[in-house]
Structures are given as structure tokens and as C-alpha cells.
């Protein structure tokens, strides 16, 4: 991240996939504009199948 001016708000679960989480604080994070452009509507959670299949410490999103 080069500067605060380059930051945007990112939806962790894309708003195109789940509108009810669009403004939920636990679904928002700060990300640089370049990374946000690369991520687009991809679900980051799907990139971690081993973590998702591990039931230890599982929390239903959002709580």
C-alpha cells in the first residue's frame, strides 16, 4: 500500500454473491485499490479449502 489515498473498502464476501452482508462490519476491510481491482468478485475464502474443512475453532459467519 503506497498511501492512504490509495485505499478502498473491500467486501470480503462479494456483494454480488451475498447482498445481506454488503454493509455488515465483519464483511468489510481496507485494501489498496490495486489489490481490490485484482480481487474483483473472487471469494478469498474459497482459496483456503484446508482451513474451511478443519472444524477446530469453526465460527459461523457472521456472528
Secondary structure as GFF3:
##gff-version 3
##sequence-region A 1 63
A	DSSP	three_ten_helix	4	6	.	.	.	ID=ss1
A	DSSP	beta_strand	7	11	.	.	.	ID=ss2
A	DSSP	three_ten_helix	19	21	.	.	.	ID=ss3
A	DSSP	three_ten_helix	25	27	.	.	.	ID=ss4
A	DSSP	beta_strand	28	32	.	.	.	ID=ss5
A	DSSP	alpha_helix	33	39	.	.	.	ID=ss6
A	DSSP	three_ten_helix	44	47	.	.	.	ID=ss7
A	DSSP	alpha_helix	49	52	.	.	.	ID=ss8
###
